[in-house]
Each structure stands twice: as structure tokens, then as C-alpha cells.
């Protein structure tokens, strides 16, 4: 889980630096308007390494640590020498893909800014669920474990609803797009694993 640990260190260091220098924070934040007007495409990546506050940072890193570690090990088992490359492509691709809908929606909104690794973390979560279909998860405030694929389905439904109705300044579209990227990435590199996931879900319901 070396890559996961490195990402966490980078996020902590970058977030602390940006939180102590607001000029850096706004230079690195994701701004569709600045990207379109000034070709500042680097923002599509730098925003994922900084966070709005310590709670935001802590939550993303606490979630990334177990899922990233489990996924690295699973990828190592299945893909051997390609595992590290696949994990990096998954994470970086998740960062970029998670911004696409936000960019389309806010490219003419000069006041829109977003930060955080949530899109990439969502990609990691869903790639893990696909490669480990029998895993169980215990979400916050839920007193019992539920199958990972059920958690994933509920997560996507919740993000769609919150993206549509929530008035809080949270990029639910990034969470949703990151989730879809995580699923798509596994389909792209290993369609057979995705088929095995579907078979597991079908068998779970007695199909």
C-alpha cells in the first residue's frame, strides 16, 4: 500500500501548505472558469491534493487508507507487475474524470471553486467493490455491515439525489463521476473481473 501512503502524505502536505496560504489555495483549486478563460488546466489535478479544512482532509484520507490499501493488494494479486501502474492510472484518471461534469456546468461561473480528493477516492472505492465483490462494509451510523455492492448502489443513488436537491456546497457530481470512472476502469483493464462481479451479485439474489 505504498502508493496509497504516498498519496496521503502528499495530500496532507499540500493541504497544510494551501490552508496556510490562501493565494496558493485559490491558484490550485478547481475553477472551470479559470481553466476555460486562461487555460489553467493544471487545476484539474492540483485541486485533488488540497482540502477545504481539516475535517474534509481527515475524512477523505481515513476513507482512502483502507480502500486504497486493499485495492493495491488485490491489484498486485491479479495484475502483478502492472498493479502499480493500474492503481496510479485509476487514481489520476479519477481526479480528471470527476471534474468533467463540474466543468460543463460551471465553466462560465467565475465564483465556482472546488477542492478535495473525493472524486478519486470514489473511484478507488468502486474499483475495490468490483474486484472484491464479497466484501462487506459498515457505513457511518449504520450498526451492521452490508454487502459492498449494495453500499455502492445506495451511494450512487444518494449522490444523484444530493446532486439534484442538496443546497450544501459539496461537489456531489464529482463523487458520482469518480464512482462511474472506478467501475469503467475495471471494465477497461479486466472485463472478466467485472463479469465475475455481476455473476456474484446475481447469485447473491439467488439468480
For each residue, the residues with C-beta under 8 A, 3 or more apart:
1: 4 5 68 69 72 73
2: 5 6 72
3: 6 7 68 72 84 87 88 91
4: 1 7 8 64 65 68 69 71 72
5: 1 2 8 9
6: 2 3 9 10
7: 3 4 10 11 64 68 91 117
8: 4 5 11 12 61 64 65
9: 5 6 12 13
10: 6 7 13 14 49
11: 7 8 14 15 48 49 50 51 57 60 61 117
12: 8 9 15 16 57 61
13: 9 10 16 17
14: 10 11 17 18 28 46 49 50
15: 11 12 18 19 49 50 51 57
16: 12 13 19 20
17: 13 14 20 21 24 50
18: 14 15 21 24 25 28 50 115
19: 15 16 25 50 51 53 54
20: 16 17
21: 17 18 24 25
22: 25 26
23: 26 27
24: 17 18 21 27 28
25: 18 19 21 22 28 29 50 115
26: 22 23 29 31 113
27: 23 24
28: 14 18 24 25 43 46 47 49 50 115
29: 25 26 43 46 47 50 113 114 115
30: 35 43 44 47 99 102 113 114 115
31: 26 34 35 40 43 110 112 113
32: 35 36 99 102 103 104 105 106 107 109 112
33: 36 37 106 107 108 109 110 112
34: 31 37 38 40 43
35: 30 31 32 38 39 40 41 43 44 103 107
36: 32 33 103 107 108
37: 33 34
38: 34 35
39: 35
40: 31 34 35 43
41: 35 44
42: 45 46
43: 28 29 30 31 34 35 40 46 47
44: 30 35 41 47 95 96 99 103
45: 42 48 49 92 95 96
46: 14 28 29 42 43 49 50
47: 28 29 30 43 44 50 99 114 115 116
48: 11 45 95 115 116 117 119 120
49: 10 11 14 15 28 45 46 117
50: 11 14 15 17 18 19 25 28 29 46 47 115 116
51: 11 15 19 54 56 57 60 115 116 117
52: 56 115 116
53: 19 56 57
54: 19 51 57 58
55: 58 59
56: 51 52 53 59 60 115 116
57: 11 12 15 51 53 54 60 61
58: 54 55 61 62
59: 55 56 62 63
60: 11 51 56 57 63 64 116 117 118 121
61: 8 11 12 57 58 64 65 117
62: 58 59 65
63: 59 60 66 67 121 125
64: 4 7 8 60 61 67 68 117 121 124
65: 4 8 61 62 68 69
66: 63 69 70
67: 63 64 70 71 121 124 125 128
68: 1 3 4 7 64 65 71 72 87 124
69: 1 4 65 66 72 73
70: 66 67 73 74 128 132 135
71: 4 67 68 74 75 87 90 124 127 128 131
72: 1 2 3 4 68 69 75 76 83 84 87
73: 1 69 70 76 77
74: 70 71 77 78 128 131 132
75: 71 72 78 79 83 86 87 131
76: 72 73 79 80 83
77: 73 74
78: 74 75 83 131 190 193
79: 75 76 82 83 86 189 190
80: 76 83
81:
82: 79 85 86
83: 72 75 76 78 79 80 86 87
84: 3 72 87 88
85: 82 88 89
86: 75 79 82 83 89 90 189
87: 3 68 71 72 75 83 84 90 91
88: 3 84 85 91 92
89: 85 86 92 93 185
90: 71 86 87 93 94 123 124 127 181 182 185
91: 3 7 87 88 94 95 120 123 124
92: 45 88 89 95 96 120
93: 89 90 96 97 123 181 185
94: 90 91 97 98 119 120 121 122 123 124 178 181 182 185
95: 44 45 48 91 92 98 99 117 119 120
96: 44 45 92 93 99 100
97: 93 94 100 119 123 177 178 180 181
98: 94 95 102 118 119 120 122 123 171 174 175 177 178 181
99: 30 32 44 47 95 96 102 103 119 174 177
100: 96 97 103 104 177
101: 104 105 173 174 176 177
102: 30 32 98 99 105 106 112 114 171 173 174
103: 32 35 36 44 99 100 106 107
104: 32 100 101 107
105: 32 101 102 109 173
106: 32 33 102 103 109 112
107: 32 33 35 36 103 104
108: 33 36
109: 32 33 105 106 112
110: 31 33
111:
112: 31 32 33 102 106 109
113: 26 29 30 31
114: 29 30 47 102 171 174
115: 18 25 28 29 30 47 48 50 51 52 56
116: 47 48 50 51 52 56 60 119 171 174
117: 7 11 48 49 51 60 61 64 95 120 121
118: 60 98 121 122 171 174 175 178
119: 48 94 95 97 98 99 116 122 123 171 174 175 177 178 181
120: 48 91 92 94 95 98 117 123 124 178
121: 60 63 64 67 94 117 118 124 125 178
122: 94 98 118 119 125 126 174 175 176 178 179 182
123: 90 91 93 94 97 98 119 120 126 127 178 179 181 182 185
124: 64 67 68 71 90 91 94 120 121 127 128 182
125: 63 67 121 122 128 129 152 155 179 182
126: 122 123 129 130 152 178 179 180 182 183
127: 71 90 123 124 130 131 182 183 185 186
128: 67 70 71 74 124 125 131 132 135 148 182
129: 125 126 132 133 135 148 149 151 152 197
130: 126 127 133 182 183 186 193 194 197
131: 71 74 75 78 127 128 186 193 197
132: 70 74 128 129 135 148
133: 129 130 148 149 196 197 200 201
134: 147 148 200
135: 70 128 129 132 147 148
136: 145 146 147 148
137: 145 146 147 148 151
138: 142 144 145 146
139: 142 146 151
140:
141:
142: 138 139 146
143:
144: 138
145: 136 137 138
146: 136 137 138 139 142 150 151
147: 134 135 136 137 150 151 204
148: 128 129 132 133 134 135 136 137 151 152
149: 129 133 152 153 197 200 201 204
150: 146 147 153 154
151: 129 137 139 146 147 148 154 155
152: 125 126 129 148 149 155 156 179
153: 149 150 156 157
154: 150 151 157 158
155: 125 151 152 158 159 179
156: 152 153 159 160 176 179
157: 153 154 160 161
158: 154 155 161 162
159: 155 156 162 163 172 175 176 179
160: 156 157 163 164 172 176
161: 157 158 164 165 166
162: 158 159 165 166 170 172
163: 159 160 166 172 173 176
164: 160 161
165: 161 162
166: 161 162 163 170 172
167:
168:
169:
170: 162 166
171: 98 102 114 116 118 119 174 175
172: 159 160 162 163 166 175 176
173: 101 102 105 163 176 177
174: 98 99 101 102 114 116 118 119 122 171 177 178
175: 98 118 119 122 159 171 172 178 179
176: 101 122 156 159 160 163 172 173 179 180
177: 97 98 99 100 101 119 173 174 180 181
178: 94 97 98 118 119 120 121 122 123 126 174 175 181 182
179: 122 123 125 126 152 155 156 159 175 176 182 183
180: 97 126 176 177 183 184
181: 90 93 94 97 98 119 123 177 178 184 185
182: 90 94 122 123 124 125 126 127 128 130 178 179 185 186
183: 126 127 130 179 180 186 187 194
184: 180 181 187 188
185: 89 90 93 94 123 127 181 182 188 189
186: 127 130 131 182 183 189 190 193 194
187: 183 184 190 191 194
188: 184 185 191
189: 79 86 185 186
190: 78 79 186 187 193 194
191: 187 188 194 195
192: 195 196
193: 78 130 131 186 190 196 197
194: 130 183 186 187 190 191 197 198
195: 191 192 198 199
196: 133 192 193 199 200
197: 129 130 131 133 149 193 194 200 201
198: 194 195 201 202
199: 195 196 202 203
200: 133 134 149 196 197 203 204
201: 133 149 197 198 204 205
202: 198 199 205 207
203: 199 200 206 207
204: 147 149 200 201
205: 201 202
206: 203
207: 202 203
